[in-house]
């Protein structure tokens, strides 16, 4: 299919943000794909290759209105926006995508809830399209930041970042920044690849800074898990105590009833 007006706006407008806002708020699908790109992937490429700073705001806006950072073209079998950003060391793009995940789709829901005279079925269809990535044009990977991005190795995005640092295709500081962004967005450093390797084991001579980020994540995860286990234990104890109080109350009532 030809390029959509939204994709044209992202790729060709000198100041694309206002045009993108207008088109999306009038109902354009933020994940609609051409044979080339989705609007989100095009915005990521524009910022990375052309240094177009406003495209960070376009990325943030598109994700807020439902664009999927994990959507991949069926036609090209290319990278998702998130995978593209990581593999090209586009640190600012990775950070923007990760920061936007918790708010993803909220803008689209606002449009739908504010629409007047729209039938419920049509509203549900639009919401599904915003979440599913525009039907047949794109292929959805799991909407998980811990997903496998390399089928032959089973590597996750965290493995990819560590591998890039180990092979010196990105700097240690860039690697640390991307790891922190991915982990803050929910990436799990305990997920191994097909060989059973955790991210820091995927290459030799991994810098200490990189290892420290991953180890600190695991330490924090263990603390949270222990806290959750303690919370659940306390809740069970409280429920048990309440049941015992209720048993004694009922026992007392029965005794009084027999008098």
Legacy VTK file of the C-alpha trace (Angstrom):
# vtk DataFile Version 3.0
C-alpha trace
ASCII
DATASET POLYDATA
POINTS 259 float
0.000 0.000 0.000
1.044 3.615 -0.415
2.244 5.771 2.410
-0.505 7.002 4.719
-0.883 10.750 5.422
0.407 10.068 8.951
3.543 8.363 7.679
4.119 11.178 5.178
3.785 13.727 7.972
6.340 11.901 10.116
8.848 11.499 7.312
8.483 14.697 5.292
7.151 17.544 7.428
9.780 19.978 8.681
7.831 20.337 11.941
5.891 17.089 12.068
4.500 17.132 15.602
1.471 19.380 15.013
0.460 17.567 11.824
0.870 14.184 13.536
-1.265 15.383 16.452
-4.004 16.602 14.133
-4.125 13.389 12.088
-4.095 11.044 15.091
-6.684 13.044 17.017
-8.911 12.917 13.922
-8.689 9.138 13.908
-5.524 8.121 12.028
-4.199 4.758 13.184
-0.793 5.378 14.830
0.348 1.862 13.829
-0.788 1.919 10.198
2.052 0.549 8.066
3.121 1.016 4.484
5.539 -1.286 2.674
8.308 0.776 4.282
7.582 1.717 7.877
5.094 2.282 10.609
4.873 5.934 11.701
6.639 5.058 14.982
9.526 3.270 13.267
9.837 6.163 10.795
10.048 8.637 13.688
12.741 6.531 15.348
14.739 6.424 12.126
14.326 10.163 11.514
15.704 11.012 14.937
18.575 8.533 14.678
19.707 9.097 11.094
18.814 12.771 10.628
19.139 14.097 14.161
15.630 15.564 14.026
15.077 16.368 17.694
11.327 17.008 17.369
10.857 13.357 16.484
11.418 12.417 20.121
8.191 14.286 20.865
6.544 12.537 17.909
7.647 9.171 19.320
6.282 10.049 22.748
2.979 11.219 21.245
2.517 8.158 19.021
3.141 5.733 21.896
0.720 7.687 24.096
-1.893 7.244 21.369
-1.306 3.505 21.102
1.615 2.940 18.715
3.292 -0.368 19.523
7.084 -0.275 20.080
7.189 -4.039 19.467
5.295 -4.137 16.133
7.210 -5.636 13.174
6.349 -5.429 9.462
5.186 -8.631 7.838
6.273 -7.206 4.497
9.890 -6.444 5.427
10.401 -8.728 8.429
12.415 -5.886 9.875
13.023 -4.711 13.391
10.451 -3.317 15.760
10.951 0.321 16.789
12.414 -0.814 20.133
14.754 -3.335 18.534
15.835 -0.792 15.920
16.642 1.767 18.615
18.627 -0.687 20.730
20.616 -2.178 17.864
21.517 1.295 16.580
22.518 2.609 20.031
19.831 5.285 19.725
19.910 5.929 23.467
17.476 8.854 23.513
14.989 6.876 21.422
15.276 3.825 23.700
14.716 6.038 26.733
11.701 7.749 25.139
10.100 4.459 24.092
10.671 2.899 27.508
9.353 5.934 29.356
6.211 5.883 27.231
5.260 2.250 27.813
3.390 2.868 31.063
1.204 5.486 29.338
0.755 3.642 26.054
-2.703 3.934 24.516
-4.147 6.358 27.054
-4.504 9.101 24.463
-6.490 6.842 22.143
-8.830 5.903 24.980
-9.452 9.573 25.676
-10.490 10.132 22.059
-12.827 7.160 22.157
-14.429 8.078 25.469
-14.981 11.650 24.284
-16.467 10.694 20.905
-20.170 11.533 20.615
-22.729 9.427 18.781
-20.291 6.573 18.172
-21.602 3.076 18.613
-19.905 0.922 21.210
-18.924 -1.735 18.698
-17.126 0.810 16.521
-15.306 2.209 19.535
-14.113 -1.255 20.532
-12.911 -1.892 16.998
-10.830 1.298 17.001
-9.311 0.401 20.353
-8.374 -3.047 19.109
-6.742 -1.556 16.034
-4.697 0.833 18.147
-3.513 -2.066 20.296
-3.083 -4.639 17.519
-1.126 -2.474 15.145
-3.417 -1.939 12.193
-4.488 -5.391 11.077
-2.517 -7.160 8.369
0.137 -4.478 7.870
2.232 -5.316 10.894
3.106 -8.404 12.857
2.851 -8.246 16.624
5.585 -9.604 18.768
4.743 -10.086 22.406
4.208 -6.718 24.078
6.899 -7.669 26.571
10.147 -5.810 26.930
11.741 -9.125 27.990
10.753 -10.831 24.736
13.211 -12.750 22.552
14.380 -10.555 19.667
16.800 -13.011 18.019
15.135 -16.345 17.291
18.378 -18.194 16.522
20.042 -17.279 19.845
17.080 -16.574 22.100
18.654 -13.251 23.020
16.534 -10.574 24.667
17.128 -6.841 24.334
19.344 -6.968 27.425
21.523 -9.662 25.817
21.758 -7.549 22.669
22.928 -4.480 24.590
25.606 -6.433 26.491
26.747 -8.104 23.282
27.079 -4.722 21.565
29.176 -3.376 24.442
31.348 -6.499 24.495
31.951 -6.231 20.761
32.589 -2.491 21.115
29.839 -1.505 18.681
28.467 0.743 21.388
30.132 2.429 24.346
29.902 1.241 27.933
28.088 4.419 28.953
25.552 4.012 26.139
25.079 0.407 27.178
24.504 1.392 30.800
21.941 4.022 29.746
20.023 1.567 27.565
20.106 -1.173 30.217
18.797 1.217 32.862
15.977 2.379 30.558
14.979 -1.174 29.609
15.123 -2.452 33.184
13.131 0.520 34.465
10.477 -0.361 31.887
10.314 -3.943 33.141
13.012 -5.909 31.302
14.045 -8.952 33.326
17.783 -9.638 33.627
17.031 -13.154 34.885
15.747 -14.319 31.486
18.383 -16.554 29.810
18.919 -17.076 26.103
18.683 -20.426 24.313
22.145 -21.424 25.565
21.078 -20.722 29.132
23.214 -17.592 29.348
22.146 -14.531 31.292
22.853 -11.182 29.568
26.315 -10.643 31.112
27.392 -14.142 30.015
26.687 -13.623 26.317
30.211 -12.305 25.547
33.584 -12.282 27.289
35.172 -9.324 29.070
31.958 -7.511 29.898
32.770 -4.172 31.598
32.181 -4.049 35.365
29.728 -1.169 34.928
27.485 -3.372 32.811
27.683 -6.307 35.219
26.921 -3.985 38.148
23.723 -2.698 36.517
22.441 -6.228 35.977
23.463 -7.451 39.427
21.851 -4.453 41.101
18.634 -5.164 39.208
18.655 -8.733 40.483
19.368 -7.562 44.026
16.438 -5.143 43.900
14.219 -7.839 42.386
15.152 -10.211 45.212
14.367 -7.541 47.807
10.976 -6.890 46.220
10.248 -10.615 46.025
11.157 -11.044 49.686
8.979 -8.083 50.642
6.062 -9.482 48.665
6.523 -12.908 50.252
6.516 -11.296 53.700
3.407 -9.294 52.839
1.626 -12.454 51.725
2.770 -14.300 54.869
1.435 -11.509 57.063
-1.848 -11.486 55.149
-2.219 -15.252 55.632
-1.440 -14.935 59.347
-3.983 -12.145 59.694
-6.616 -14.201 57.867
-5.838 -17.214 60.056
-6.145 -15.109 63.219
-9.453 -13.707 61.996
-10.792 -17.199 61.309
-9.753 -18.286 64.805
-11.492 -15.291 66.353
-14.606 -16.090 64.366
-14.451 -19.739 65.433
-14.218 -18.749 69.106
-17.047 -16.249 68.711
-19.327 -18.861 67.185
-18.296 -21.386 69.845
-19.183 -18.879 72.545
-22.560 -18.224 70.931
-23.341 -21.947 70.842
-22.445 -22.336 74.501
-24.648 -19.405 75.452
-27.491 -20.811 73.368
-27.353 -24.134 75.304
-27.710 -22.399 78.687
LINES 1 260
259 0 1 2 3 4 5 6 7 8 9 10 11 12 13 14 15 16 17 18 19 20 21 22 23 24 25 26 27 28 29 30 31 32 33 34 35 36 37 38 39 40 41 42 43 44 45 46 47 48 49 50 51 52 53 54 55 56 57 58 59 60 61 62 63 64 65 66 67 68 69 70 71 72 73 74 75 76 77 78 79 80 81 82 83 84 85 86 87 88 89 90 91 92 93 94 95 96 97 98 99 100 101 102 103 104 105 106 107 108 109 110 111 112 113 114 115 116 117 118 119 120 121 122 123 124 125 126 127 128 129 130 131 132 133 134 135 136 137 138 139 140 141 142 143 144 145 146 147 148 149 150 151 152 153 154 155 156 157 158 159 160 161 162 163 164 165 166 167 168 169 170 171 172 173 174 175 176 177 178 179 180 181 182 183 184 185 186 187 188 189 190 191 192 193 194 195 196 197 198 199 200 201 202 203 204 205 206 207 208 209 210 211 212 213 214 215 216 217 218 219 220 221 222 223 224 225 226 227 228 229 230 231 232 233 234 235 236 237 238 239 240 241 242 243 244 245 246 247 248 249 250 251 252 253 254 255 256 257 258
